[in-house]
Amino acid sequence: MQMALTPPIAAYACYPHQFPLPVPLWPGLTAILAAIGLVCLGGALFSGYIALASWQSLGRYSKDTSNGQPSIQEDEGQARFLAMLGMMSSFVFTIAILFNTFAVLLIRSCSAWL
């Protein structure tokens, strides 16, 4: 979501017509882009929390009384795999969102690349 929203907003604010602007159209462009980054960061952290809670709830096995081994449901391995995949992807997205948000905060808006 962050990569779908911030580039078009920043592009329009800095290059609305045929010539680039030295300053953005909106004075609060950095705050707008940072707010988008923080909302996306919250979503990534929340999804990581949900995946972690799911993985922890699947980790509670019931002991089989006949042989003392944990009984695993037929589809529990798949659910544990998907929960672990959710935690790992949430971590990767959190890092990517942080890097993009720091770039918005550290690089001056409408600055020339050269």
C-alpha positions in Angstrom: 0.0 0.0 0.0 2.8 2.4 0.8 4.5 1.9 -2.5 1.2 2.3 -4.3 0.3 5.6 -2.6 3.5 7.5 -1.9 5.1 7.7 -5.3 2.1 9.1 -7.1 1.4 11.6 -4.3 5.0 12.8 -4.2 5.2 12.9 -8.0 2.1 15.1 -8.3 3.2 17.4 -5.5 6.6 17.9 -7.1 5.8 17.7 -10.8 2.2 18.7 -11.4 2.5 20.0 -14.9 5.4 20.0 -17.4 8.1 21.6 -15.2 9.3 20.3 -11.8 8.7 22.5 -8.8 11.5 23.5 -6.3 9.1 23.0 -3.4 6.0 20.7 -3.1 2.5 21.9 -3.8 1.5 21.0 -0.3 3.6 22.3 2.7 2.9 19.1 4.7 3.9 16.6 2.0 6.5 15.0 4.3 4.0 14.6 7.1 1.5 13.1 4.7 4.0 10.6 3.4 5.2 9.8 6.9 1.6 9.3 8.1 1.1 6.8 5.2 4.3 5.0 6.3 3.2 4.8 9.9 -0.2 3.5 9.0 1.4 0.8 6.9 3.9 0.0 9.6 1.0 -0.5 12.0 -0.7 -2.8 9.6 2.5 -4.9 9.2 3.1 -5.1 12.9 -0.6 -6.1 13.5 -0.4 -8.8 10.9 2.8 -10.1 12.5 1.1 -10.2 15.9 -1.8 -12.1 14.4 0.6 -14.6 12.8 2.5 -15.0 16.1 -0.6 -15.6 18.1 -1.8 -18.2 15.6 1.6 -19.9 15.6 1.6 -20.0 19.4 -1.9 -21.3 19.7 -1.0 -24.1 17.3 2.1 -24.9 19.4 -0.1 -26.2 22.3 -0.3 -29.9 21.6 -2.5 -32.3 23.5 -0.6 -35.3 24.8 -1.7 -38.7 23.6 -2.2 -40.9 26.6 -1.3 -44.1 24.8 2.3 -43.4 23.9 3.1 -40.0 25.5 3.8 -38.3 22.2 2.1 -35.1 21.1 -0.9 -35.8 18.8 -0.7 -33.7 15.6 -3.8 -33.1 13.6 -3.7 -33.9 9.9 -3.6 -30.2 8.8 -1.8 -28.8 11.8 1.6 -28.9 10.0 0.2 -26.8 7.2 -1.3 -24.3 9.6 2.0 -24.0 11.5 3.8 -23.5 8.2 1.4 -20.7 7.1 1.7 -19.0 10.5 5.5 -19.1 10.3 5.3 -17.8 6.8 3.1 -14.9 8.0 5.5 -14.0 10.7 8.5 -14.0 8.3 6.7 -12.0 5.7 5.5 -9.5 8.3 9.1 -9.1 9.4 10.3 -8.4 5.8 7.5 -6.0 5.1 8.1 -4.2 8.4 11.8 -3.7 7.5 10.9 -2.5 4.0 8.3 0.0 5.3 10.8 1.3 7.8 13.4 1.9 5.1 10.9 3.7 2.8 9.6 5.8 5.7 13.1 6.8 6.7 13.8 7.7 3.1 10.8 10.0 3.1 12.0 11.7 6.3 15.7 12.0 5.4 15.5 13.1 1.7 14.2 16.6 1.0 11.0 16.7 -1.0 11.3 17.8 -4.7 15.0 17.6 -4.6 17.0 17.1 -7.8 18.6 13.7 -8.2 21.8 15.1 -9.8 
